[in-house]
Amino acid sequence: MSLVDPRVAAARSISAVTAGKSLERALSAYRDHPDRGLIFELCYGVVRHWFSLSKQLDSRLKTPLRKKDYDLYCLILVGSYQLQNSAIADHAAVNLTVEAARHLGKDWACGLVNAILRRPRESVDQSDETRFEAPSWLIRSIQRHYPDSAENILRVNNTRAPMTLRVNRNRQTAESLAQILLNEGIPTIPGSLTNALSLVTPQAVNTIPGYSEGWFTVQDEASQRAAHLLEPQPTTRVLDACAAPGIKALQLLETCADIKLTAIDIDPTRGSYGTDESLRLGLPFELRVGDATRRDWWDGELFDSILIDAPCTGTGTLRRKPDIKVHRTLEDVVVLQRKQQDLLTNLWHMLASGGTLLYSTCSILPDENDSVIHNFLDQTTDAAAVPIDADWGHATLFGRQCLPIERGPDGFFYSRIAKLP
């Protein structure tokens, strides 16, 4: 069987994203493709610049393409992205995109693709959406909540995120791994956390020395902070309530190997990664299927610590998941707020007196963070927010918020809540 043309693969993946599939899942079929790097670059690039690219294309089309030809629409976006954002010669980018239209089975469209891509770029009205490459509802929300830094946040959201490693403290130290990697021509930058290292130049994870030996896991530094803030103690019962795929659960085991960890997630399809990682890292791990807004999975024994890495809009991770900008709506925030509130209310009954619950999201929207915690504390007499003293991010009323930093960590929110005796 012949391989799928990389531009065709990109166009189909982008079309799937616009239909509601995550970019990660849309690309899963091409992870072993020999042109994987090109396919991923084209997809992430087009989705990252979706708002300006699609507006330019819409202005060039005399009549909209039929719904059944949306893959062709996405292919033209792929060609436009290459013309504007790659080193490939313009004529080559055009010719390869025209040829890809044939591979799509749309020979009739070759002339159209050629004409659109060869037409000189015309200026289009610069709306906030095209300027910031984000939906208007998100732009307005960021401007309202962060008036002094909104433009910087919106700009950083369109840069590339760093590749950060969490060094497995049971097998290496950050200092020794940094030296090993440097000896192999892979310079790193130490993070603010003891076991965090960022690669100066990202590369395929399985090509990094020590991967097979379980010396590290890829995990953004902001995500790594959750386990540090929870501070599980030896032999205590710990719950990771929204655990899939298992990165934070495994970090908790690295931090304190003899905790009694329960990890659950509502999605039964997301556990394979954690299982594979546990074998590679040499840590025991089992992800159980369970809905954290219910109690039918619980044995009735209280937990000493609970981590809720709650489902959210993911607006702190747009650099890694630009498809969020295409998928999410303002209505999603309201739906997620309810889910977050339900998680807190249900899991609070499973926390022992004197125990700690850490609520975290990868969102920068206060509606999902401080507002949720405020409502929960108003309704829960034996709950109290514990201030987080740190030199990163900024303090909020009920926790700590970090915003995405260029070449630095993602945006994350954390609130530490104690259960009063």
Secondary structure as the mmCIF struct_conf table of DSSP 4:
data_model
#
loop_
_struct_conf.conf_type_id
_struct_conf.id
_struct_conf.beg_label_comp_id
_struct_conf.beg_label_asym_id
_struct_conf.beg_label_seq_id
_struct_conf.end_label_comp_id
_struct_conf.end_label_asym_id
_struct_conf.end_label_seq_id
HELX_LH_PP_P HELX_LH_PP_P1 SER A 2 ASP A 5
HELX_RH_AL_P HELX_RH_AL_P1 PRO A 6 THR A 18
TURN_TY1_P TURN_TY1_P1 ALA A 19 GLY A 20
HELX_RH_AL_P HELX_RH_AL_P2 LEU A 23 LEU A 27
HELX_RH_3T_P HELX_RH_3T_P1 SER A 28 TYR A 30
TURN_TY1_P TURN_TY1_P2 ARG A 31 ASP A 32
TURN_TY1_P TURN_TY1_P3 PRO A 34 ASP A 35
HELX_RH_AL_P HELX_RH_AL_P3 ARG A 36 ARG A 48
TURN_TY1_P TURN_TY1_P4 HIS A 49 HIS A 49
HELX_RH_AL_P HELX_RH_AL_P4 TRP A 50 ARG A 60
BEND BEND1 LYS A 62 THR A 63
HELX_LH_PP_P HELX_LH_PP_P2 PRO A 64 ARG A 66
HELX_RH_3T_P HELX_RH_3T_P2 LYS A 67 ASP A 69
HELX_RH_AL_P HELX_RH_AL_P5 TYR A 70 ASN A 85
BEND BEND2 ALA A 87 ILE A 88
HELX_RH_AL_P HELX_RH_AL_P6 ASP A 90 HIS A 103
TURN_TY1_P TURN_TY1_P5 LEU A 104 GLY A 105
HELX_RH_3T_P HELX_RH_3T_P3 ASP A 107 ALA A 109
HELX_RH_AL_P HELX_RH_AL_P7 CYS A 110 ARG A 118
BEND BEND3 ARG A 119 ARG A 119
HELX_LH_PP_P HELX_LH_PP_P3 PRO A 120 ARG A 121
HELX_RH_AL_P HELX_RH_AL_P8 ASP A 128 PHE A 132
TURN_TY1_P TURN_TY1_P6 GLU A 133 GLU A 133
BEND BEND4 ALA A 134 ALA A 134
HELX_RH_AL_P HELX_RH_AL_P9 SER A 136 HIS A 145
TURN_TY1_P TURN_TY1_P7 PRO A 147 SER A 149
HELX_RH_AL_P HELX_RH_AL_P10 ALA A 150 VAL A 156
TURN_TY1_P TURN_TY1_P8 ASN A 157 ASN A 158
BEND BEND5 THR A 159 THR A 159
HELX_LH_PP_P HELX_LH_PP_P4 ARG A 160 PRO A 162
STRN STRN1 MET A 163 VAL A 167
TURN_TY1_P TURN_TY1_P9 ARG A 169 ARG A 171
HELX_RH_AL_P HELX_RH_AL_P11 ALA A 174 ASN A 183
TURN_TY1_P TURN_TY1_P10 GLU A 184 GLY A 185
STRN STRN2 THR A 188 PRO A 190
BEND BEND6 SER A 192 LEU A 193
TURN_TY1_P TURN_TY1_P11 THR A 194 ASN A 195
STRN STRN3 ALA A 196 LEU A 199
BEND BEND7 VAL A 200 THR A 201
HELX_RH_3T_P HELX_RH_3T_P4 VAL A 205 THR A 207
BEND BEND8 ILE A 208 ILE A 208
TURN_TY1_P TURN_TY1_P12 PRO A 209 GLY A 214
STRN STRN4 PHE A 216 VAL A 218
HELX_RH_AL_P HELX_RH_AL_P12 GLU A 221 LEU A 230
HELX_LH_PP_P HELX_LH_PP_P5 PRO A 232 GLN A 233
TURN_TY1_P TURN_TY1_P13 PRO A 234 THR A 235
STRN STRN5 ARG A 237 ASP A 240
TURN_TY1_P TURN_TY1_P14 ALA A 241 CYS A 242
TURN_TY1_P TURN_TY1_P15 ALA A 244 PRO A 245
HELX_RH_AL_P HELX_RH_AL_P13 ILE A 247 THR A 255
TURN_TY1_P TURN_TY1_P16 ALA A 257 ASP A 258
BEND BEND9 ILE A 259 ILE A 259
STRN STRN6 LYS A 260 ASP A 265
BEND BEND10 ILE A 266 ILE A 266
HELX_RH_3T_P HELX_RH_3T_P5 PRO A 268 ARG A 270
HELX_RH_AL_P HELX_RH_AL_P14 SER A 272 LEU A 281
TURN_TY1_P TURN_TY1_P17 GLY A 282 GLY A 282
STRN STRN7 LEU A 287 VAL A 289
TURN_TY1_P TURN_TY1_P18 ALA A 292 THR A 293
BEND BEND11 ARG A 294 ARG A 294
TURN_TY1_P TURN_TY1_P19 ASP A 296 TRP A 297
BEND BEND12 GLY A 300 GLY A 300
HELX_LH_PP_P HELX_LH_PP_P6 GLU A 301 LEU A 302
STRN STRN8 PHE A 303 ASP A 309
TURN_TY1_P TURN_TY1_P20 THR A 315 GLY A 316
TURN_TY1_P TURN_TY1_P21 LEU A 318 ARG A 320
TURN_TY1_P TURN_TY1_P22 PRO A 322 PRO A 322
HELX_RH_AL_P HELX_RH_AL_P15 ASP A 323 HIS A 327
HELX_RH_AL_P HELX_RH_AL_P16 LEU A 330 TRP A 348
TURN_TY1_P TURN_TY1_P23 HIS A 349 MET A 350
STRN STRN9 LEU A 351 THR A 361
BEND BEND13 CYS A 362 CYS A 362
HELX_RH_3T_P HELX_RH_3T_P6 PRO A 366 GLU A 368
TURN_TY1_P TURN_TY1_P24 ASN A 369 ASN A 369
HELX_RH_AL_P HELX_RH_AL_P17 ASP A 370 GLN A 379
TURN_TY1_P TURN_TY1_P25 THR A 381 ASP A 382
STRN STRN10 ALA A 383 VAL A 386
BEND BEND14 ASP A 391 GLY A 393
STRN STRN11 HIS A 394 ALA A 395
BEND BEND15 LEU A 397 GLY A 399
STRN STRN12 ARG A 400 CYS A 402
TURN_TY1_P TURN_TY1_P26 GLU A 406 ARG A 407
BEND BEND16 GLY A 408 GLY A 408
STRN STRN13 PHE A 412 LYS A 419
HELX_LH_PP_P HELX_LH_PP_P7 LEU A 420 LEU A 420
#
